[in-house]
Amino acid sequence: MVGVVALLCAWSVTVGSTGGAFADPGGTTTTSSKVASTAVTSPVTTAPPTTAAPPTTTTTAPTSTSTSSTSTSSTSSTTPAATTTTLDPRQLANLLQGLNADIAQAQAISDFQAAKAAAAQATAGQPLPASADPVLVSAAAAQLRATAAQAEARQRFADARRQIGKVAMALYVGLPPSAPNVPAAGVPDRSVFLADILKGEQQQAKAASTALAEATAAINLSRSQADQLVQARTVELQVLALQAQGDAQRKAAQAAAAAAKAAAATASSVTATTAVRAAQITPAGSLLDQESPSVLGPSLLTAGELAEWYRSTGRQPHLTVALEDLAASYVAVGANAGVRADVAFAQSMVETGYFDFPAFGQVAVADNNFAGIGACDSCATGFHFPDAVTGVQAQMQLLHAYATTAQPVPGPLPGPFSVSGCCPTWLQLTGVWATSGTYGVAILKVYRTMVEWAVAQRRAAARL
């Protein structure tokens, strides 16, 4: 595996009548590889069970890095910093700036496509949706009109050229032309008559050619205007995204601080430990952390785009289900969990070597484990899931737990999770989900290639 999850090294496991529960950090006991290899047989359909009491010794999330491709996690008694990436800050800033611009552009193009659909509805006499942007709709309508005019002019020009060919054939070969009122063969003025017809057809062809040129210029202008509006919309979305990220970071810090204060007042050891840990890790941290895409949120890319992007890499997936079915599971399960499914798909590329599941890794194809769950330095294998959907559910469940202290989403993994709320952004997973100092960066690099591909595809579809 390219990146291996430090799941069991970040959790403490106590084996009891329920088979195991994950408790809060605080000690140094390592987890058992036997538990790590235990198969998860079915997804949980209700909220995860509550542990009766925390164990006396626990493990904390790792902060050390590893360059080994077979194991990247280790135990540590220290709390991970908000950002532990070892990438040059300037390179990281360029990556995040480019990625956020690509994300905004992809969304802006989708907004224009929606405006074009609304404009088409209006042309057909249907009312515009209340959410339609009037400026984008106007530009989209202009592009639709120009496209229709170009198609009509092109057809007229083609018809005129075909008619010229028919008259020319009749003039020089003597075949009956497909034109009305042409004298029969042998009439002295027949050739003169055909020449007059040919001249008239040539004039029509010239007029059609001029109309086609004007229509082409009009559609180029409409495309340019639409592209300018899309770029303006891109900038607007970038500003809104930065504001939302800043607001989310502030709210997360305030919630964590309030939870820590409330837990301390009630002297609940389990709740207090988790809340204090969240308060230490969750605050806004560096500006780069704030600019990193959040773990929670809607997927920008569709299931079809996820599958098509993967196909574009030229790789062959080794899966227990069809690639398209797996992509659909990511989008559906991610939407239910509130996790950005497309970035989770990028994470699976890092964890599985683009669904190659190298032989030296701790997770095999049949494990249906797309995020290295349960794999660690001291573990023989990672978790096994009975089917692909359950594996995706586990990944989304765990990502949701890492991203927020809110009510856990249902899934096949038992809880509670000791690192709850530690990582609102993908960049903050670095050193927590896996010990690699560039883990979050690796995910975002893959994701940027996905978004760049999607932008090109959407631009072509939108005729920009």
Buried (B, 14 or more C-beta within 10 A) or exposed (E): BBBBBBBBBBBBBBEEEEEBBBBBBBBEBBBBBEBBBBEBEEBBEEEBEEBEEBBEEBBBBBBBBBEEBEBBBBBBEEBBBBBBBEBEEEEBBEBBEBBBBBBBBBBBBBBBBBBBBBBBBBEEEEEBEEEBBEEBBBBBBBBBBBBEBBEBBBEBBEBBBEBBEBBBBBBEEEEEBEBEEBEEEEEEEBBEBBBEBBEBBBEBBEBBBEBBEBBBEBBEEBBEBBBEBBBEBBEEBBEEBEEEBBEBBEEBBEBBBEBBEEBEEEEEEBBBBBBBBBBBBBBBBBEBBBBBBBBBBEBBBBBEBBBBBBEEEEEEBBBBBEBBBBBBBBBBBBBBBBBBBBBBBBBBBBBBBBBBBBEEBBBBBEBBBBBBBBBBBBBEBBBBBBBBBBBBBBBBBBBBBBBBBEEBBBBBBBBBBBBBBBBBBBBBBBBBBBBBBBBBBBBBBBBBBBBBBBBEBBBEEBBB
